[in-house]
Amino acid sequence: MEFSTILVEQRDQLGFITLNRPEKMNTFSSQLARELNDGLRLLDQDEAVRVIIVKGAGKAFSTGIDIAEFHGKSTTEYQEWIELMDEMHLTVASLAKPVIAMVHGYAVANGAGLLFAADFAFVAEGTKIGTTAINVGLLCTGPVIPISYGLGKKKVLEMLLSGEMIDAAEAERLGMVNKVVPLDRLEAETLKFAQKLLAKSPLAVKMGKHFYYQMVDMPFNQRFNYSSEVFARLCTSEDAKEGVDAFLNKRKPVWRGK
C-alpha cells in the first residue's frame, strides 16, 4: 500500500506512522485522514508489529483540519467530511494493538483529537494542546468525546467553548497524557514505554485493550459480569499458564500470544 501524506515503517516489533505534511503543520486533509486509518489498520494486521506509535514530522504533531477544504459543501457533505476526520477515534479503539501518540510542538483541534484518541500519549515539554475550533465559529465536537470520559463537565466545556490552549504540563496534571518529557528525550521515553508493553503477554494486552473499550460504556453491574467472563477466558490461555509457571519458578516468561 502506497501513501503520500503519511510514512509507515516497521522496526523490530514496533510500527510507526508519521504524519507527513510538515509544510502544512500536519493538518488533516481528507487524504491524510483516509491514509491514517488505512495505515493504522495495515500495522494492526502485521503479525510482526505489537505496538503502534504515531508522530508528526516537522515542527508540530498536528494543528487540526486543513481549512482549505472548508468551503462549498452541503450539510450532508459537511457531515461526511467530519465523520472522516473523526474516524480515527473508532479505528484506534477497534485495533487489537495499543497505539501511542508521540507528540511535540502543537496538538490542536483534530491534532488534539488524535492525541486524545490514542491509547497512550507521551508529550514533549512546551507542547501546546487545544480544542480551538470555537475561535473560528466551529466546535471540536469529536476531539472532546474521549476526554469527556476522564475530565469533569466544567473542564470539558471549558476546553470546548473557550478555545484556549493548555501546555503539556497542565495536560499531564489533568490526566490527559501519560508523561511529559524534554523534547530531546521524547523518542527515547516513548520507546521505553513501548518496550514495557512488548514485555507483556500479547494476548493479555490485546484482550485488555478490547475489555476497556467494551466495558467503559456498560452499566456498573454489567461491567463486572463482562470482567469475570474476560478473566476466565484469559485463565485458560497458554500465556496465562506460562506466566503463572514462570512466576512460581522465578524465570522470565516466554509468551506465545495464545
N, C-alpha and C positions, 0 to 999 in steps of 0.2 A: 504493500500500500504506500502510495506517494503522498507527501504533504508539502504544502507551500507556506503555511503560516505557523507551523509548529515543527519542532525537531523531536524525534523519537529515537531513543537508544536503549540498549540493554547492556548492563555491566554487572558481571557476576550474577547475583540473584536480585538485582535492582533494576527497575525500569524507570527511565527518565523522560519526562515531557517538558520541553522548553517552549514557552510562548515566544514566538519569534517574529514579532513586528516591532523591533526596538525603535524604529523611526516614528512609530505611532504610539509609543509608550505601551505597547502590547494591548491596545484596545481591542475589544471583541468586534470583529466583522462577522457577518453571517458565516463566512468560510471558516474563520478561526473557531467559532462555536461548534460547527459541524466536525471539524478536524480534531478538536479537543475531545469530543465524545468518542469519535472513532479511535483516536489514539489510546484513550483510557481502556476501551473495550479490547483493543488489539493486545495491549500489555496484560490485561486480565486473562486473556486466552492463552498467553505464552506460558507454558509449563515451567520454563526456566526462570520466570520472574515471580517473586514472592511479595515484594513491596514496590509501590509506585511513588515517585517523587515528582512534583510539578513545580516548576520555577519559571522565572521570566528573564529574557535576555535584555541587556542594556541597563538603563537607569531605574527601571521600575518593574515590579511584578505585573501589574496591570492597572490602568487608570479608567477602566469601565468599558462602555459600549462606544463604538465608533459613531460619533454624531453625524458623520457624513451619510449614514444610512437612514437618518431620521425622517426626512421629508417625503411626502407624496404617497402615503399609504392609506388604505381604508381602515375602518375599525377592525374588520376581520384580519386584514394583513398585519396590522399592529399587534394583534393578539398572537398570531402565528409567529411573528418576529420575536416577541418577548418570550414566548414559550420555548423557542430555540435557544435563547440566551440563558434561560433558567434550566434547560435540560440537564446541565452538568450536575445539578443537585441530585436528580434522580439517578443519573448514571453512577456517580460516586457511591451512593447508598446501595446500589444494586451489585456492585463489584464484590467478588469474593476476597480481593486483596486490599489491604489498607493503603490509603492514599495520604501522603504527607505533602503539605504545601511548604515550600521553602521561599520565604517572602522577604523582599527588600525594597527600599525606596518608597513606593506608593502602592497601596491596595485600596482602590477607590471604586465605589459603585459596583459594577459587576466584577471588578477585580477583588473587592472585599467579599463579594458573594462567593467567588472561587475559594478564597481563604476560609470562609465560614463553611463551605460545602465539604472541604477536605476533612478526613477523619482526624488528622493532627496538623498542627501548624507550628513551624519554627520561624522566628521573625528577627530580622536584623534591627539592632538599636537605631532609633531615629526614624523608623518607618512610620509613615502616616496612613491611617486607616479611616475610611469614612463612607457612609451611605449618603452621597451628596446630591442625588438626582433632584431633590426638593429645590435646590438652588436654581434649576432651570425649569421649574414648574412641573417636574415629574416626580416619581416616587421609586425608591429602591424596594419595591414590594417583595421581590424574590429574595434578595440578599438578607433581609431581616428575618425570614422564616426560620432558618436554622438557629440563629442567635436567640430567637424568642423562646427556645426550649431551656436556655440557661440563664437568661437575664430577666429581671423583673419588668413588669409592664412599663414603668416610668422610664427606665433606661432604654428599652426598645423604642418607645415613642420618641424619646429624645434623639436617638440615632436616626429614626425615620424622618422626623419632622424638622429638626434643627439644621441638618446638613453640615454640622461641624465635624471636623476630623479629630480623631484622638491619636495619640502617639502609641508606639508599641508597648511602652511600659504600662500605660493605662489599660490597654487591651489585655495584657497579661494579668493585671490586678483584677480585672473583671472576669477572668477565666475564658476569654475569647481565643486565646492562643496558648500553646503549651509552654513555650520558652522563648525569651528574648536574649539574644547574644550579640556580641560585637560583629560587625559585618565581615571582618576577616576570619571569623570563626563560624560563620553561618553554615557553610557546607559541611565542615568537619562535625559540628554538633548535630546537624540533621542526619548525617550518615551514621554517627554514633548511636542515635536513637533507632535508626533503621536496623542496625545490627542487633539491637535488643529484640526487635520483632522477629528477625531472622533466626534468633536463637531459640524461639518458642516452637511448639508443635504447629506446623502449617494448618493442620485440621482444626486445632483449638482456636487459632487466630481467625480462620475462615468462619467457624461456627460462632465465635464470639462477636464478630462484626455483624453477622446476619442476625444474631439474637438481639443486639442493641437496636437495630433499625426496625425490627419487627415488634419488639417489646415496648418501645418508647411511647407508642400511641395506644397501647392497650389499657383497659381498666385495671385498677390496682390488683384485684384478686386474680384476674386472668394472667397477669404478668407472672405470678408465682406458679400457676399451672403450666405455663409455657416454659418457665425456668426449669422445673423438675423434668419436663419432657426432654429439653435440650441436654441437661446434665446427665440424664440416664442414657441417652444415645451416645454421648461422649464417653461415658464409663465403659462401654462395650467396644470402643475403638482400640486398634493396635497401639496408637500413640499414647493413649491413657495407660494401658498396661505397661508399655515401655517406660513411660515417665515415672510411674509408681515404683517399678522394679529398679530403675536407675537410682531413684532417691533412697530406697531401702539399702541398696548395695553401694551407695556412695560413689557412683560413677556418672559420667556425662551421658545423657540420653542420646540415642540415635533415632531421629524422627523419620518416619516414612510417609507421613501425611495421610494415613489411613486409619 
